[in-house]
Amino acid sequence: MTVPQHTTVAVIGAGPAGLLLARLLERSGIDCAVLESRDRAYVEQRQRAGILEQGTVDALREAGAAARLEAEGIPHEGIELGFAGRRHRVDFPSLTGGRRVWVYAQTEVVKDLIALRLESGLPMLFEAPVHAVEGFDADLCAVRYTHGGEERTLTADYVVGCDGFHGVARTAVPEGASRTFERTYPYSWLGILADAAPAYEELIYAHSERGFALASMRTPTVSRLYLQVPNGEEPGNWSDERIWDELDHRLGADASWRLNRGPITSKAVLPMRSSVTEPMRHGRLFLAGDSAHIVPPTGAKGLNLAASDVTMLARAFTRLHTTGSAELLEAYSDTCLKRVWRAEHFSYFMTTTLHTDPGQSGFETRLQLSQLERITASAFAAGELAENYTGLPID
């Protein structure tokens, strides 16, 4: 597939943010080109999020990219909170006016969007690393990249960086033109995929004296599970049997409850951090998704924040295309950051309430348990959790 020498919008990164933006722009008749540094197989197999908010599902439907999601995605109407030897269910629809979430892996979202892009025949290149983004503070942007061993240049009216925290788009911003706020957490997650049918119908978030655990899923036959581990932990330190035993201990409401065990097909340690870079717009360069913000995975917000960013951006480009008004583009950063900081706060709340800090005192543990008790006893507190978890409206 070839890429023209000029396009209206150049999208860097073929993750869910870049691909969804390209699809929404296509539906609005706005030309764009997508450049991705990795090969297609890597992008389609990269394990990431698995929970889609109501707004993300709505955006995929709007993009005409939800056919397989509708057929294979698993709608969830609540989560379970495990603590102090018992579990409490938070019912989403009754607390949010009918909102819910879907279990559908990011890998599947990416596969669906790539297939649609290829079917359309519109410009997209894999193995095309971008080396520089220039001119975004003037009237014409230049994206310099390599493909097939050749140095090439794509000019564009606008550039959208969806290439992650370490991507070229974010680092192209001049020093002093942006500010990054960060927090690193004193623990990580050991995440596994297992060929085992989930022994639970909805996600279980568990607080325990031995650390946090999460029981999730990818399909009715594949479990996705996580354990809190120290920073720097090596996956090889954990045998399969040790992982299953620890998960049973942390997730079980009583000694009789057990997970379904099966072959562990993937095992990795995931660091936990929060980061927000402001602003998300620099002239004709826009940052979206992990290029602008990172959340710890406890709140299931990473993919969903990226989807809300590009949904807002697609609306802004469509407004410009149809009316000539740049009002929404000019407001993009301020509009998105309000939602970003709300999601950051929720992710921080879920993380610090459910995890055990290595230096945590008994007093701090009691505060965590008190907060969890509050959620079980108060419809207001439970509703606040449910509203944030299912996602605030994209507006």
C-alpha positions, 0 to 999 in steps of 0.5 A: 500500500502506498501513502500519498505525499500529502494528506489532511491528517497524518496519524502516527501509530496504528494502535486503537486510538490511531485506527479509530480516529482514522476510521471516524475521519473516513466516515466523515470524508476526511482524508488521512494516512496512518504510519506505524513503526511495528509490523502488523502481527506485532500490533494485532498481538500486543496484549493490553486492555480488555474492558470497554466503557459504554462510550467506547462501544458507542464510538465503535458503533458510530465508526461501523466497527462493532460487528464482531464486538456485538457478536462476541463481546461479553456485556458486564453489568457489574463488578465484585469487590472482595475484602475482609473475607467476603464479596460485594457486587456493584450493580452498574445499570441500577446505579447509572441509568442503564450503563454497562461495560463490555469485555472485548480485548484491545487486540480484537478491537485493533484487528477489527479496525485494521481489517476495515482500513485494509478493506477501504484501501486507504493509506496505512503503512506498517514498519514505517517508523517516524523519525521527526515531526516538523512544521506543526507551529506553522502552516504545513506539517512534515512527517519524516519516516522510513519505509522499505529502507527509504527515507520519505516525507509526508506533509499534512495539514495536521498531525495526530500523535497516537504513538505512546509515551515514548513516541516521536510525536510527544518528544517533538514538542519543544522543551518548555512547551509542555509539562508532565505530571507523574506518579510511580506506584511502589508495586507492579502486576503479574498478569497471566492469560490462561486457557481456563474457563473463568470461575466467575461471571463478572470481574473480581477486584480483591483487597487482601493482606497479601496484596491485590488480585484481579480476576478478569477474562478475555473469552468464555474459555480464556481467563485474564488474571493479575497479582500485585507483586513487588516492583522489579519482580521477574515472571520466572520467579513464579511457577504456574502452581504458585500463581494459581495458589496465590490467586485462590488465596487472594480472590477466595471469599472463603477456603472452599472457593477455587479458580478453574486452572488451565495452561498459562499461555502468557506471563508478564510483569506490568509496572504501575504509573500515572502520567499526564502531559499538558497541553495535548495540542501544540499548533497543528500537532495533537496528542492522543491516548498514551502520548498524552496520558497513562493510567494504572490499569486498575480503573480500566481507563487506558484504552477508553481514555484514548477512544474518548480523545480521538472521538472528540478529535474526530468531531473537531475535524468534522466541524472544521471540514463541514463548517470551516470552524476551528472552535472545537480543535482549539478547545481540544486540549482543555476539553479532553484534560477535564475527562483525563484528570477525572479518569486519573483520579478514579484510577488513583482511587481504585489503585490506592484503595485496593493495593497494599503499599510495602510500607503500609501501616495498620492504620492505612489498611483500616482506612482502605477497609473503611472506604470499601465498607462505605461502598457496600453501605451507600448507594451514593458511594457505589454510584460514584464508583459505577459512574466512573467505571462505566465511563462518563459521557463523551461530550 
